[in-house]
Amino acid sequence: MEFDRRRFVSAALALGAAAAAGPVAAQSAGREFAVLNQAQPTDEPGKVEVLEFFSYGCPHCADFNPLLTLWAAKLPADVVLRKVPVSFGRAAWGNAAKLFYALEVTGDVKRLEADVFKAIHQERTNLFDEKTITAWVTARGVDGKKFTEAFGSFGVQSKLRRGDQLAHAYKIEGVPALAVDGKFLIATLPFDQQLAVADKLIARARSEKAGKK
C-alpha cells in the first residue's frame, strides 16, 4: 500500500486540533487543565504517574519528544513517566504503537525513539507496515528474531488494546497529551507551558498523597 504522508499528517493535525476542545467527560479546572470526573487507577499508586499519550506518526509528538525527554530526565524518584502510544483506530498508527512496544521488549526503545521520529517526519520513511519496520530496526542493530516475535505477540497486541482503552478512559482526542496521577488532563498549550503545568500538578498530587497518609 502506498503511503500518502500528506493525508496522514493532515489526519494527525486534525486530531491535534480536536484536543483543544478538551475532554468531553471532564470537569473544567480552568484553561490549563481539566479534572477527570472519574479518576483512573495508576500502575504505581505510591508514586505520581504522568502519562504521555502519543504516536510516532504525529508531527506534534515528534516536536514535543526532545523537550519531554529532557524534562523526564530531571524527574524526582517519586514521579514516573509512562508513554502510551495510541492508534485512534488507524491501522498505521496501530503498527507504530506495536513498534514502540516491541522495542520495549528488545530493550531498544530509548536508544531508537528519536531516530524513529526522525525517520518518519524528516526522512519520510514509511514505518507503518511490519516489513518496513522490521527492516529498519534490524538495520540499526535490533535483534530481528526477537523483534519479530514481540511485534506479533499476544502481549504486544494486548498492550496496544490497553493503550487505546486508556486513551478512551482519559477522553483523549488528540496527541501529544499529558495526564497526571490519573486525575488531571493538561490542556492543549505550548509545549513548555504543558510541562510547567505538569510540574504544578505533580506537586499537587504529591501533596494530596501525603495528606492521605
Solvent accessible surface area in square Angstrom, and as a share of the most:
residue,aa,sasa,rsa
1,M,224,1.00
2,E,162,0.73
3,F,49,0.20
4,D,72,0.37
5,R,51,0.19
6,R,205,0.75
7,R,186,0.68
8,F,24,0.10
9,V,26,0.15
10,S,65,0.42
11,A,23,0.18
12,A,1,0.01
13,L,82,0.41
14,A,62,0.48
15,L,30,0.15
16,G,12,0.11
17,A,71,0.55
18,A,41,0.32
19,A,22,0.17
20,A,77,0.60
21,A,90,0.69
22,G,25,0.24
23,P,22,0.14
24,V,125,0.72
25,A,41,0.32
26,A,20,0.16
27,Q,115,0.51
28,S,89,0.57
29,A,41,0.32
30,G,51,0.49
31,R,225,0.82
32,E,67,0.30
33,F,29,0.12
34,A,11,0.09
35,V,37,0.21
36,L,13,0.07
37,N,107,0.55
38,Q,138,0.61
39,A,61,0.47
40,Q,34,0.15
41,P,105,0.66
42,T,26,0.15
43,D,94,0.49
44,E,72,0.32
45,P,99,0.62
46,G,71,0.68
47,K,74,0.31
48,V,2,0.01
49,E,2,0.01
50,V,0,0.00
51,L,3,0.01
52,E,2,0.01
53,F,0,0.00
54,F,1,0.00
55,S,2,0.01
56,Y,1,0.00
57,G,0,0.00
58,C,0,0.00
59,P,26,0.16
60,H,56,0.25
61,C,0,0.00
62,A,18,0.14
63,D,95,0.49
64,F,0,0.00
65,N,10,0.05
66,P,77,0.48
67,L,77,0.38
68,L,3,0.01
69,T,76,0.44
70,L,118,0.59
71,W,30,0.11
72,A,29,0.22
73,A,88,0.68
74,K,169,0.72
75,L,35,0.17
76,P,65,0.41
77,A,95,0.74
78,D,47,0.25
79,V,11,0.06
80,V,35,0.20
81,L,41,0.20
82,R,69,0.25
83,K,43,0.18
84,V,3,0.02
85,P,2,0.01
86,V,1,0.00
87,S,6,0.04
88,F,54,0.23
89,G,75,0.72
90,R,89,0.32
91,A,87,0.68
92,A,22,0.17
93,W,2,0.01
94,G,7,0.06
95,N,35,0.18
96,A,2,0.01
97,A,1,0.01
98,K,31,0.13
99,L,1,0.00
100,F,7,0.03
101,Y,18,0.07
102,A,0,0.00
103,L,0,0.00
104,E,74,0.33
105,V,69,0.40
106,T,23,0.14
107,G,63,0.61
108,D,18,0.10
109,V,21,0.12
110,K,189,0.80
111,R,130,0.48
112,L,2,0.01
113,E,18,0.08
114,A,66,0.51
115,D,59,0.31
116,V,0,0.00
117,F,10,0.04
118,K,95,0.40
119,A,1,0.01
120,I,3,0.02
121,H,26,0.12
122,Q,130,0.58
123,E,92,0.41
124,R,155,0.57
125,T,37,0.21
126,N,38,0.20
127,L,0,0.00
128,F,12,0.05
129,D,51,0.27
130,E,75,0.34
131,K,173,0.73
132,T,44,0.25
133,I,0,0.00
134,T,30,0.17
135,A,63,0.49
136,W,19,0.07
137,V,0,0.00
138,T,53,0.31
139,A,80,0.62
140,R,90,0.33
141,G,64,0.61
142,V,7,0.04
143,D,80,0.41
144,G,23,0.22
145,K,147,0.62
146,K,92,0.39
147,F,0,0.00
148,T,60,0.35
149,E,100,0.45
150,A,7,0.06
151,F,3,0.01
152,G,61,0.59
153,S,38,0.24
154,F,158,0.66
155,G,39,0.37
156,V,4,0.02
157,Q,64,0.28
158,S,34,0.22
159,K,89,0.38
160,L,17,0.08
161,R,108,0.39
162,R,114,0.42
163,G,2,0.02
164,D,44,0.23
165,Q,101,0.45
166,L,7,0.03
167,A,7,0.06
168,H,139,0.62
169,A,31,0.24
170,Y,1,0.00
171,K,63,0.27
172,I,14,0.07
173,E,54,0.24
174,G,1,0.01
175,V,5,0.03
176,P,17,0.11
177,A,10,0.08
178,L,0,0.00
179,A,0,0.00
180,V,0,0.00
181,D,9,0.04
182,G,1,0.01
183,K,46,0.20
184,F,2,0.01
185,L,12,0.06
186,I,9,0.05
187,A,33,0.26
188,T,75,0.44
189,L,37,0.18
190,P,77,0.49
191,F,51,0.21
192,D,99,0.51
193,Q,88,0.39
194,Q,6,0.03
195,L,17,0.09
196,A,48,0.37
197,V,5,0.03
198,A,0,0.00
199,D,71,0.37
200,K,120,0.51
201,L,4,0.02
202,I,8,0.04
203,A,53,0.41
204,R,106,0.39
205,A,0,0.00
206,R,90,0.33
207,S,73,0.47
208,E,57,0.25
209,K,46,0.20
210,A,62,0.48
211,G,66,0.64
212,K,159,0.68
213,K,209,0.88
